[in-house]
């Protein structure tokens, strides 16, 4: 059987991992096998014993899992940070979502709002808080559509039959999803910039190969790709 690196990865880095997969296979001879999702779900999977050589999640979560002895602190490396933004279906009008008043008006005018899990996903938790702070969460409740990860939410936004849908998730997930367009980052007072980090699991079957994948994700050779995919490096 050929070598394989198993991973659990935050949805924000899905586009990056898929883009780097051919390069990593060519350079190392190892395939990648794993899944993407909300960081909370990835943590639950790791703690439940799902096979994992490399984990990619928020910096805070990686640090906590290193402190708890699940990940190797000496292997942690940063991919960069990703802002949270608003999206529309491709070809739709871009409302003002870059100001608090504009975002409030745009959300109230939307007939459907798509975003990731408000319990396990970083962007989903934050966006629910934004709507609550704007005083419109209760009014929007019947129009809210949440999904396990931002990528799924954006795919549903792209396929939405609603007349005036809006979406919110990490910018990287908006950029790599066909059929949606980035409108703006969240207003400055509601800005969320999430740092993503990778680390090798203490249970990695081939630690050196796993560390090589972390280096592929976070090294100088991937800087331009990370920036293209929405990471600020």
ABEGO torsion letter per residue (X at the ends): XBBBBBBBBBAAAAAAAAAAAAAAAAAAGBBBBEBBEBAAAAAAAAAAGBBBABBBBBAAAAAAAAAAGABBAAABBBAEBBBBBBBBBBGBBBBBAABAAAAAAAAAABABBBBBBAAABAAAAAAAAAAAAAGAAAAAAAABBBBABAAAAAAAAAABABABBBBBBBAAAAAABBGBBBABBBBAAABBBBBBBBBBBAABABAAAAAAAAAAAABAAAAAAAAAAGBBX
